[in-house]
Amino acid sequence: MLTNQQLKKLKALLMAELKEIEERNREKVNDLENENDSETFHGDEADQATFLEQRNRILRLRDRDRKLANKIQETIQKMENGTYGICESCGCDIAFARLKLRPVASLCIECKQEEEEREERDKIFKRR
């Protein structure tokens, strides 16, 4: 079971990460809005492909950040309702050391390892 001090420390980490994500996304949106597509598409096909690839990369990163922000908000909600730090698979407490490294962890290390092994086995069977 986590102490109140540990919970506060982890919540501060999550809030800082959420703030960082929001700032990064604001910068990405500004970059996308400031680009002038008509100017960019005067180049040759290689220039156009480079522009589109960079734009797609920015959009993928924004989507990844959005998913992480949602997970952080869900984690903060768990903290507030008292279900944070409990493995969703086996119901055991998740070690503080693990949560300190990965505050959004929802599985204890043993269950996470089992899940990764299962995913790896599934990949192998799908290749056959």
C-alpha positions in Angstrom: 0.0 0.0 0.0 1.3 3.4 -0.9 1.7 6.1 1.7 0.2 9.6 1.3 3.7 11.0 0.7 4.3 8.5 -2.0 1.0 9.3 -3.6 1.7 13.0 -3.5 5.1 12.4 -5.1 3.6 10.3 -7.9 0.8 12.7 -8.5 3.3 15.6 -8.8 5.2 13.5 -11.4 2.0 12.9 -13.4 0.9 16.5 -13.3 4.3 17.7 -14.5 4.3 15.2 -17.3 0.7 16.2 -18.3 1.8 19.9 -18.3 4.8 19.0 -20.5 2.6 17.1 -23.0 0.1 19.9 -23.2 2.9 22.4 -23.9 4.4 20.1 -26.5 1.0 19.8 -28.2 0.5 23.5 -28.2 3.8 23.9 -30.0 2.9 21.3 -32.5 -0.4 22.9 -33.3 1.2 26.2 -33.7 3.8 24.7 -36.1 1.1 23.1 -38.1 -1.0 26.3 -38.2 2.0 28.5 -39.2 3.0 26.3 -42.2 1.7 27.6 -45.5 0.8 24.6 -47.5 0.7 26.5 -50.8 4.3 27.6 -50.5 5.4 24.1 -49.5 3.9 22.5 -52.6 5.9 24.5 -55.1 8.8 22.2 -54.8 9.4 19.0 -56.7 7.9 15.6 -55.7 10.7 14.9 -53.3 10.1 18.2 -51.4 6.4 17.4 -51.3 7.0 13.9 -49.9 9.4 15.2 -47.3 6.8 17.8 -46.2 4.1 15.2 -46.0 6.3 12.8 -44.1 7.2 15.5 -41.5 3.6 16.5 -41.1 2.5 12.9 -40.6 5.2 12.4 -38.0 4.0 15.4 -36.1 0.4 14.1 -36.2 1.5 10.6 -35.0 3.4 12.2 -32.1 0.4 14.3 -31.2 -1.8 11.2 -31.2 0.7 9.4 -29.0 0.8 12.3 -26.6 -3.0 12.5 -26.6 -3.2 8.8 -25.6 -0.6 9.3 -22.9 -2.5 12.4 -21.6 -5.7 10.4 -21.4 -3.9 7.6 -19.5 -2.4 10.1 -17.1 -5.8 11.6 -16.4 -7.3 8.1 -15.8 -4.4 7.4 -13.4 -5.1 10.6 -11.5 -8.7 9.6 -11.3 -7.6 6.3 -9.8 -5.6 8.1 -7.2 -8.6 10.2 -6.3 -10.9 7.2 -5.9 -8.4 5.0 -4.1 -7.8 2.3 -6.7 -4.3 3.5 -7.8 -1.3 1.2 -7.3 -3.4 -2.0 -7.5 -2.7 -4.4 -10.3 -5.7 -4.7 -12.6 -4.9 -8.4 -13.3 -4.1 -10.0 -10.0 -5.2 -7.4 -7.5 -1.8 -7.1 -5.7 -0.1 -3.9 -4.8 2.2 -2.5 -7.5 5.6 -1.7 -6.0 6.4 2.0 -5.4 9.7 1.5 -7.3 7.8 0.4 -10.4 5.3 3.3 -10.1 8.1 5.8 -9.6 9.6 4.7 -13.0 6.2 4.3 -14.7 3.5 6.2 -12.8 0.8 5.1 -15.2 1.5 1.4 -14.7 -1.7 -0.6 -14.2 -0.1 -4.0 -13.8 2.5 -5.3 -11.4 5.8 -6.4 -12.9 4.9 -10.1 -12.8 1.6 -9.6 -14.7 3.2 -7.2 -17.1 5.9 -9.7 -17.9 3.3 -12.4 -18.4 1.3 -10.1 -20.8 4.5 -9.3 -22.8 5.3 -13.0 -23.1 1.8 -13.8 -24.2 2.0 -11.0 -26.8 5.3 -12.4 -28.1 3.9 -15.9 -28.4 0.9 -14.5 -30.3 3.2 -12.8 -32.7 5.1 -16.0 -33.3 1.9 -17.9 -34.0 0.6 -15.2 -36.4 3.8 -15.4 -38.5 3.3 -19.1 -39.2 
